[in-house]
Amino acid sequence: MDRLANKIREARGNKRLTQTKLAQIVGMTQNYISIIEIGKYQPPKELLEKICRALDLSYEEMLEVGNYKLKKS
């Protein structure tokens, strides 16, 4: 499992959210959240932002964990 997947799964567990509930909050399916959490797919930045908000995580920290590149303003 990659670091981003592990971080999302851990944070979801800490918030006591099921994959189904997180999926409802961010507008995805439970299956899609499962695929992200097992590390088979890295979500696009827009979805990662939604996941971060739902889990009270720092978007910048997740960018680093997921090896995303920050856009320069």
C-alpha positions in Angstrom: 0.0 0.0 0.0 1.4 3.4 -0.8 1.7 6.2 1.7 -1.2 8.3 0.4 -3.5 5.3 0.5 -2.4 4.5 4.0 -2.9 8.1 5.2 -6.4 8.3 3.7 -7.4 5.0 5.3 -5.9 5.9 8.7 -7.6 9.3 8.7 -11.0 7.8 7.7 -10.7 5.3 10.5 -9.8 8.1 13.0 -13.0 10.0 11.9 -15.0 6.7 12.3 -16.2 7.0 8.7 -17.0 4.0 6.6 -15.8 4.0 3.0 -19.5 4.4 2.0 -20.0 7.5 4.1 -16.7 9.1 2.9 -17.8 8.3 -0.7 -21.1 10.0 -0.1 -19.4 13.1 1.3 -17.0 13.5 -1.6 -19.5 12.4 -4.3 -17.8 9.1 -5.3 -18.7 5.4 -5.0 -17.5 3.2 -2.2 -15.7 1.1 -4.7 -13.7 4.1 -5.9 -12.7 4.9 -2.3 -11.7 1.3 -1.8 -9.5 1.4 -4.9 -7.8 4.6 -3.7 -7.2 3.1 -0.2 -5.5 -0.1 -1.5 -3.2 2.1 -3.6 -4.3 1.1 -7.1 -5.3 4.6 -8.0 -4.2 8.0 -6.9 -7.1 10.5 -7.0 -7.0 13.6 -9.1 -6.1 16.8 -7.2 -9.7 18.0 -7.1 -10.9 14.8 -5.4 -8.0 14.8 -3.1 -9.0 18.3 -1.9 -12.5 17.0 -1.2 -11.1 14.0 0.7 -8.9 16.2 2.7 -11.8 18.5 3.7 -13.9 15.5 4.7 -11.2 14.0 6.8 -9.8 17.3 8.3 -6.4 16.7 6.7 -3.9 19.3 5.4 -4.1 19.4 1.6 -0.4 20.4 1.5 0.6 17.4 3.6 -1.3 15.1 1.4 0.3 16.6 -1.7 3.7 15.7 -0.3 2.6 12.2 0.8 1.1 11.6 -2.7 4.1 13.0 -4.6 1.9 15.7 -6.3 3.5 18.8 -7.5 2.2 22.1 -6.1 1.2 24.6 -8.8 3.0 27.9 -8.5 0.7 31.0 -8.4 
